[in-house]
């Protein structure tokens, strides 16, 4: 079984910062990628950022220069540092990994989501 436990969401004023954390546990043979997605009310879930084991990162245009994704390999934790937050960043943020569990097959795992609200 694979478990993703998220933390760090909350209410913050525009211009403020938050750091989201996602702790990954379970019998994982290898991780293909880790990432963060978000979904605002009435909108589709969208990609925020991804990172692969080699360190390559990818960001949505809307968050480039403001958000940073990183991974703690020793502790199997992925972070999303969010700076210069704006109201449009308000959404439920989800952690996702693609991983192999002792098999060539790749499986997708999601966290429970954490609410981020940017408002005065």
NORGIQUI-V131756 format. One record per backbone hydrogen bond with DSSP energy under -0.5 kcal/mol. CO is the residue of the C=O (numbers start at 1). NH is the residue of the N-H. E is the energy in kcal/mol with one decimal. If there is no record, write none. Layout:
# NORGIQUI-V131756
co nh e
CO NH E
CO NH E
This chain:
# NORGIQUI-V131756
co nh e
1 27 -0.6
3 25 -2.3
4 6 -0.5
5 23 -2.9
7 21 -2.7
10 117 -2.5
12 119 -2.0
13 16 -2.3
15 84 -0.6
16 85 -2.2
18 82 -3.3
20 80 -2.1
21 7 -2.0
22 24 -0.5
22 78 -2.1
23 5 -2.4
25 3 -2.6
26 28 -2.0
27 29 -0.5
30 32 -0.5
30 100 -2.9
33 98 -2.4
34 51 -2.9
35 96 -2.6
36 48 -2.7
36 49 -1.7
37 94 -3.1
38 46 -2.9
39 92 -2.3
40 43 -2.2
46 38 -2.3
48 60 -2.4
49 36 -2.8
50 58 -2.0
51 34 -2.5
52 55 -2.7
56 52 -1.8
58 50 -2.1
60 63 -1.7
60 64 -1.0
63 66 -2.2
63 67 -2.2
66 83 -1.9
68 81 -2.9
70 79 -2.9
71 73 -0.9
72 76 -1.1
72 77 -1.6
76 24 -2.7
77 72 -3.6
78 22 -1.6
79 70 -1.6
80 20 -2.5
80 82 -0.6
81 68 -2.2
81 83 -0.6
82 18 -2.1
85 15 -3.3
86 89 -2.4
87 90 -1.9
91 93 -0.6
91 116 -2.5
92 39 -2.0
93 114 -2.2
94 37 -2.7
95 111 -2.6
96 35 -2.6
97 109 -2.5
98 32 -3.1
98 33 -1.4
99 107 -3.0
100 29 -2.3
100 30 -1.6
100 102 -0.6
107 99 -2.4
109 97 -2.2
114 93 -3.0
115 10 -0.9
116 91 -1.9
117 12 -2.6
117 119 -0.7
